[in-house]
Amino acid sequence: MADIKTGAVEQYNRDGYVLFPNALDVELMDEASSHVAWLLARNPGLRPEHLGHTLMTEDPFWVRLVSDNRLLDIAQQFIGPDIALFASHYICKPPHDGQPVLWHQDGSYWPLQPMEVITLWLAVDDSLPENGCMRLIPGTQNMALQEMKPDKSKPNVLSSSMDSAFVDESRAIDCVLERGGVSVHHPNVIHGSEANHSARRRCGLTIRYIPATTKILVRNDGPWPSAFMLRGVETPGVNSYNPRPRYLEGVHMPFRGCETWNLG
């Protein structure tokens, strides 16, 4: 695999995040935007910030998107060659009333052991301060995971937040990305985003990749809804994975390559 960004791992280790502009092409982002509209039409009871991982088990385009080799090449720099998916979630903030994401650490929510996981945040739209781009506090990846507390003081995506004593907002930076760009962040780094009061939608797709050695702690007989083995070799006895969903015309959203998807 080519070294696609010199110094990326060093910056990640130092700051807890790194940005990869222009990771994916505009045509694929157009398809991802159409996918959001397709999902919303089929799930009218959900706000667009809540198109989560339980919707993707039988969704071939979603699996196609998160298994794009350009994204896996980024992930491989941080977690190695044997890559599985833990979860993925569109957080699509509509114009004028898109909800904020209060300060939090991702790893505090996740049933993973060990907490070896990398998040790629894919900008489906331009992500800017005015439409609620992600903000994070560099260096906080070195802080232990804190308990997240229920928080409904105002409508927010997670309905929870972390104790403000741990948050120094004066150190926060904006993760500004053009559509098709990717930010990578550590499960411990403190981050969040403001509400979208602008006239521009802000849609992003979170993608949580794990090495095949990380166990998803679930208490049922079937695989986690978004557990897919995407690259490399499965570690025996660690996780159960879903089969790659088949594309069915008239059932799933058409996409480039759907004609040959089932042959892969």
C-alpha positions as CSV (number, residue, x, y, z in Angstrom):
1,M,0.0,0.0,0.0
2,A,1.3,3.4,-0.9
3,D,2.1,6.0,1.8
4,I,-0.9,8.2,0.8
5,K,-0.1,11.0,3.3
6,T,3.4,11.5,4.7
7,G,3.3,12.2,8.4
8,A,-0.4,11.2,8.9
9,V,0.3,8.6,11.6
10,E,2.7,10.9,13.4
11,Q,0.1,13.7,13.4
12,Y,-2.6,11.3,14.6
13,N,-0.4,10.1,17.4
14,R,0.4,13.6,18.5
15,D,-3.0,15.3,18.0
16,G,-5.6,12.5,17.9
17,Y,-6.8,13.4,14.4
18,V,-5.7,14.0,10.8
19,L,-7.4,15.3,7.7
20,F,-7.3,13.7,4.2
21,P,-8.8,16.1,1.6
22,N,-10.2,14.8,-1.7
23,A,-10.3,11.2,-0.5
24,L,-13.2,10.2,-2.7
25,D,-14.6,11.5,-6.0
26,V,-17.5,13.9,-6.5
27,E,-19.6,11.2,-8.4
28,L,-19.5,8.9,-5.4
29,M,-20.5,11.7,-3.1
30,D,-23.4,12.4,-5.4
31,E,-24.4,8.8,-5.0
32,A,-24.0,9.0,-1.2
33,S,-26.2,12.1,-1.2
34,S,-28.8,10.2,-3.2
35,H,-28.5,7.3,-0.7
36,V,-29.4,9.6,2.2
37,A,-32.5,10.7,0.3
38,W,-33.3,7.1,-0.4
39,L,-32.9,6.1,3.2
40,L,-35.1,9.0,4.5
41,A,-37.9,8.1,2.1
42,R,-37.9,4.6,3.5
43,N,-37.6,5.6,7.1
44,P,-39.9,8.6,7.4
45,G,-40.0,8.4,11.2
46,L,-36.3,9.1,11.6
47,R,-34.6,12.5,11.7
48,P,-31.8,12.7,9.1
49,E,-29.2,12.8,11.9
50,H,-30.2,9.3,12.9
51,L,-29.5,7.1,9.9
52,G,-27.6,4.5,11.9
53,H,-25.8,1.2,11.6
54,T,-28.9,-1.0,12.0
55,L,-30.1,0.1,8.5
56,M,-27.0,-1.2,6.7
57,T,-27.1,-5.0,7.1
58,E,-28.9,-5.6,3.8
59,D,-27.8,-2.4,2.0
60,P,-25.3,-3.1,-0.8
61,F,-24.5,0.5,-1.6
62,W,-23.7,1.3,2.0
63,V,-21.3,-1.7,2.2
64,R,-19.9,-0.7,-1.2
65,L,-19.2,2.8,0.1
66,V,-17.4,1.8,3.4
67,S,-15.4,-0.9,1.6
68,D,-14.0,1.6,-1.0
69,N,-10.3,0.8,-1.3
70,R,-9.4,4.5,-0.9
71,L,-11.0,4.5,2.5
72,L,-9.5,1.1,3.5
73,D,-6.0,2.4,2.4
74,I,-6.4,5.3,4.9
75,A,-7.7,3.0,7.7
76,Q,-4.9,0.5,7.1
77,Q,-2.3,3.1,8.0
78,F,-3.7,3.2,11.5
79,I,-5.0,-0.3,12.3
80,G,-3.2,-2.7,9.9
81,P,-4.2,-4.8,7.0
82,D,-7.0,-7.0,8.5
83,I,-9.9,-4.5,8.6
84,A,-13.5,-5.1,9.7
85,L,-16.4,-2.7,10.1
86,F,-17.9,-2.0,13.5
87,A,-20.4,0.7,12.7
88,S,-21.4,3.4,10.3
89,H,-23.9,6.3,10.7
90,Y,-25.0,9.2,8.5
91,I,-25.3,12.3,10.6
92,C,-27.2,14.6,8.2
93,K,-27.9,18.0,9.6
94,P,-30.7,19.7,7.6
95,P,-30.7,23.4,6.9
96,H,-31.8,25.7,9.7
97,D,-32.6,23.0,12.4
98,G,-29.8,20.5,12.2
99,Q,-29.1,19.3,15.7
100,P,-25.7,19.7,17.5
101,V,-23.6,16.8,18.8
102,L,-22.5,17.7,22.3
103,W,-18.9,17.2,23.5
104,H,-18.1,13.5,23.9
105,Q,-15.6,10.7,23.5
106,D,-16.8,8.0,21.0
107,G,-15.2,5.1,22.9
108,S,-17.3,5.7,25.9
109,Y,-20.3,4.4,24.0
110,W,-18.9,1.3,22.3
111,P,-18.9,-2.4,23.2
112,L,-15.4,-3.1,22.0
113,Q,-12.5,-5.0,23.5
114,P,-9.8,-3.8,23.2
115,M,-10.7,-0.2,22.3
116,E,-8.7,-0.5,19.1
117,V,-10.8,1.4,16.5
118,I,-10.4,4.2,14.0
119,T,-13.2,6.6,12.9
120,L,-13.2,8.0,9.4
121,W,-15.6,10.9,9.0
122,L,-16.5,11.3,5.4
123,A,-17.9,14.7,4.2
124,V,-20.9,14.0,2.0
125,D,-21.4,17.8,1.9
126,D,-18.9,20.6,2.4
127,S,-18.5,20.7,6.2
128,L,-17.9,24.3,7.4
129,P,-18.2,26.2,10.7
130,E,-21.5,27.9,9.5
131,N,-23.3,24.5,8.9
132,G,-22.0,22.7,12.0
133,C,-18.7,21.0,11.0
134,M,-17.0,18.7,13.5
135,R,-14.9,20.4,16.2
136,L,-12.4,18.6,18.3
137,I,-9.8,19.3,21.0
138,P,-6.3,18.1,19.9
139,G,-4.3,16.0,22.3
140,T,-7.3,14.7,24.3
141,Q,-6.8,11.2,22.9
142,N,-4.5,10.8,25.8
143,M,-7.3,11.3,28.3
144,A,-9.0,8.2,29.7
145,L,-12.5,7.5,28.6
146,Q,-15.1,9.3,30.7
147,E,-18.7,8.3,31.4
148,M,-21.1,10.1,29.1
149,K,-24.2,11.5,31.0
150,P,-27.8,11.8,29.7
151,D,-28.3,15.4,28.5
152,K,-31.5,16.7,27.1
153,S,-31.0,20.3,28.0
154,K,-31.5,21.0,24.3
155,P,-32.2,18.7,21.3
156,N,-29.0,17.0,20.3
157,V,-28.0,13.9,18.3
158,L,-26.7,11.7,21.1
159,S,-29.0,12.9,23.9
160,S,-25.9,12.9,26.1
161,S,-22.6,14.7,26.8
162,M,-19.5,14.6,29.0
163,D,-18.8,16.6,32.1
164,S,-17.8,20.1,31.1
165,A,-14.9,19.9,33.6
166,F,-13.0,17.8,31.0
167,V,-13.7,20.2,28.1
168,D,-11.5,23.2,27.3
169,E,-13.4,24.8,24.4
170,S,-10.7,27.4,24.0
171,R,-8.5,24.7,22.5
172,A,-11.1,23.4,20.0
173,I,-10.4,23.5,16.3
174,D,-12.8,23.2,13.3
175,C,-12.4,20.2,11.0
176,V,-13.3,22.0,7.7
177,L,-13.7,19.6,4.8
178,E,-14.9,19.8,1.2
179,R,-17.2,17.0,0.1
180,G,-15.2,13.9,-0.5
181,G,-12.7,14.7,2.2
182,V,-12.1,12.6,5.3
183,S,-11.1,13.3,8.9
184,V,-9.7,10.5,11.0
185,H,-10.0,10.6,14.8
186,H,-9.1,8.6,17.9
187,P,-11.9,7.0,20.0
188,N,-10.7,9.0,23.1
189,V,-10.4,12.4,21.5
190,I,-13.0,15.0,22.7
191,H,-15.2,16.3,19.9
192,G,-18.6,17.5,18.9
193,S,-20.3,19.9,16.5
194,E,-22.6,22.9,16.6
195,A,-26.2,23.1,15.4
196,N,-26.8,23.9,11.7
197,H,-28.6,27.2,11.5
198,S,-27.5,27.9,8.0
199,A,-29.3,27.4,4.7
200,R,-26.7,24.6,3.7
201,R,-27.2,21.0,4.6
202,R,-24.2,19.3,6.4
203,C,-24.1,15.6,5.9
204,G,-21.3,13.3,7.0
205,L,-20.9,9.6,7.2
206,T,-19.1,8.1,10.3
207,I,-17.2,4.9,9.5
208,R,-15.8,2.9,12.5
209,Y,-13.1,0.4,11.3
210,I,-11.6,-2.1,13.7
211,P,-8.7,-4.6,13.3
212,A,-9.9,-8.1,13.1
213,T,-8.5,-8.7,16.5
214,T,-10.9,-6.3,18.2
215,K,-14.0,-8.1,19.6
216,I,-17.5,-6.7,19.3
217,L,-19.1,-7.5,22.7
218,V,-22.7,-8.6,21.8
219,R,-24.9,-10.9,23.7
220,N,-26.8,-12.7,21.0
221,D,-26.2,-15.5,18.5
222,G,-26.1,-13.4,15.4
223,P,-23.5,-10.9,14.2
224,W,-23.7,-7.2,15.1
225,P,-25.9,-5.5,12.4
226,S,-23.0,-3.6,10.9
227,A,-20.2,-6.2,11.4
228,F,-18.5,-6.9,8.0
229,M,-15.1,-8.2,7.2
230,L,-13.7,-5.8,4.6
231,R,-10.0,-6.5,3.9
232,G,-7.5,-9.1,4.9
233,V,-7.9,-12.1,7.1
234,E,-10.5,-12.8,9.8
235,T,-9.2,-13.7,13.3
236,P,-10.8,-17.0,14.2
237,G,-13.1,-17.0,17.2
238,V,-13.3,-13.2,17.6
239,N,-16.4,-11.9,15.7
240,S,-19.2,-13.2,13.5
241,Y,-19.6,-11.2,10.3
242,N,-22.6,-10.6,8.1
243,P,-22.4,-11.8,4.5
244,R,-22.0,-9.1,1.8
245,P,-25.6,-8.1,0.9
246,R,-26.8,-8.9,-2.6
247,Y,-28.1,-6.2,-4.8
248,L,-31.8,-6.7,-5.8
249,E,-33.2,-4.5,-8.5
250,G,-36.3,-2.7,-7.3
251,V,-35.4,-3.3,-3.7
252,H,-32.1,-1.5,-3.3
253,M,-30.8,1.9,-4.5
254,P,-29.1,1.5,-7.9
255,F,-25.4,2.6,-8.0
256,R,-22.4,2.5,-10.3
257,G,-21.3,-1.1,-10.4
258,C,-24.5,-2.6,-9.1
259,E,-24.8,-4.8,-12.2
260,T,-21.7,-6.7,-11.3
261,W,-21.9,-6.3,-7.5
262,N,-23.3,-9.8,-6.9
263,L,-20.3,-11.3,-8.8
264,G,-17.7,-9.9,-6.5
